[in-house]
């Protein structure tokens, strides 16, 4: 039986400008979530606080990985 290949191989076609743009976008999004968290904290909206904290933390990982990709000093391992 022949298996259909559903996963494509990476193309490695991203430019440094695209990666830098994505990094800047991720930083902006993280800052937006931090702001949402702070506003929700003042209102006492625990659900929004939880969502904002989760999304902010996820974006920290994205930011660290992108910084590692472009060779930012001090980012030796994006998983630590």
C-alpha positions in Angstrom: 0.0 0.0 0.0 1.4 3.4 -1.0 1.5 6.1 1.7 0.6 9.6 0.7 3.2 12.1 1.8 1.4 14.9 3.5 4.3 16.7 5.0 6.4 18.9 2.8 10.1 19.3 3.2 11.4 22.7 4.5 12.4 25.1 1.7 14.9 27.2 3.6 13.8 30.1 1.5 13.2 32.7 4.2 15.2 35.9 3.9 16.9 37.6 6.8 14.5 40.5 6.3 11.5 38.2 6.6 13.0 36.7 9.8 13.7 40.1 11.2 10.2 41.3 10.3 8.7 38.3 12.1 10.8 39.0 15.2 9.6 42.6 15.3 6.0 41.4 14.8 6.4 38.9 17.6 7.8 41.5 20.0 4.9 43.8 19.2 2.4 41.0 19.7 4.0 40.1 23.0 3.8 43.7 24.2 0.2 43.8 23.2 -0.6 40.7 25.3 1.3 42.2 28.3 -0.8 45.3 28.0 -4.0 43.2 27.9 -2.8 41.3 31.0 -2.2 44.5 32.9 -5.6 46.0 31.9 -7.4 42.7 32.8 -5.5 42.6 36.2 -6.8 46.1 37.0 -10.4 44.9 36.2 -9.9 41.6 38.0 -10.7 39.6 34.8 -8.9 36.4 35.6 -9.8 34.6 32.3 -8.3 37.4 30.2 -5.3 37.5 32.5 -4.8 33.7 32.0 -5.1 33.9 28.2 -2.8 36.9 28.0 -0.2 35.3 30.2 -0.3 32.1 28.1 0.0 34.0 24.8 2.7 36.3 26.1 4.8 33.3 27.4 4.4 31.5 24.0 5.6 34.6 22.2 8.6 34.8 24.4 9.6 31.4 23.1 9.0 32.6 19.5 11.1 35.7 20.1 14.0 33.7 21.7 14.0 31.2 18.8 14.0 34.0 16.2 16.8 35.8 18.1 18.8 32.5 18.1 18.2 32.1 14.4 19.7 35.5 13.6 22.6 34.9 16.0 21.8 37.4 18.7 24.6 37.3 21.3 23.7 35.7 24.5 21.1 33.3 23.0 23.1 30.0 23.0 20.1 27.7 23.2 16.5 28.7 22.5 15.2 25.7 24.6 16.8 26.8 27.8 
